[in-house]
């Protein structure tokens, strides 16, 4: 297993295809692999955590019936206005990001674009268990402005455009019922897994409007009163 984790970490760092995944992993074993992988890739340099497979359609696609949590690499944090390359397996997700303290109490919330990269080398490896093991394809995030946490995000939405053309529009409470209940679930799950929280960590709460390929172009993610995130994919 150590050899597998070293090979996975090298692939994540280089942006290359993952090695073939082992058969028969349980969800418990997958989270153990994930923890070791994250440590090998980033050590303690974490930006926070992510929720993944929060939509029933995505869960069905990957053969599981529950959402997942993974870690965000500090080295993958980008600011609004960033320019980065797309490529095979690279996608875009509009999300809400909540900054918490060391106890997991929310302090603020705002727009975040996740840029995951699914790097399985074999089609049969694309399962929810394996996705958990590879840290839910975590790669980069593009962060926008933070503002005071609201009790409810119903009625607020995000619109993503590429070169002025609409890519998606979605409600901000689409993933796990909104940022507040999503963070509560994430914090409880992270505690059950024994994952440490630190003051100022960012928790991103799941894709809003689905997952979209990172096609080249200039993007604007407009979250209305919460602000915008801009970025360019080359």
Buried (B, 14 or more C-beta within 10 A) or exposed (E): EEEBBBBBBBBBEEBBBBBBBEEEBEBEBBBBBBBBBBBBBBEEEBBBBBBBBBBEEBBEBBEBEEBBBBBBBBEBBBEBEBEBEBEEBBBBBBBBBBBBEEEBEBEBBBBBBBBBBBBBEEEEBBBBBBBBBBBBBBBBBBBBEBBEBBEEBEEBBBBBBBEEEEBBBBBBBBBBBBBBEBBBBBBEBBEEBEBEBEEEBBBBBBBBBBBBEBEEBEBBBBBEEBBBBBBBBE
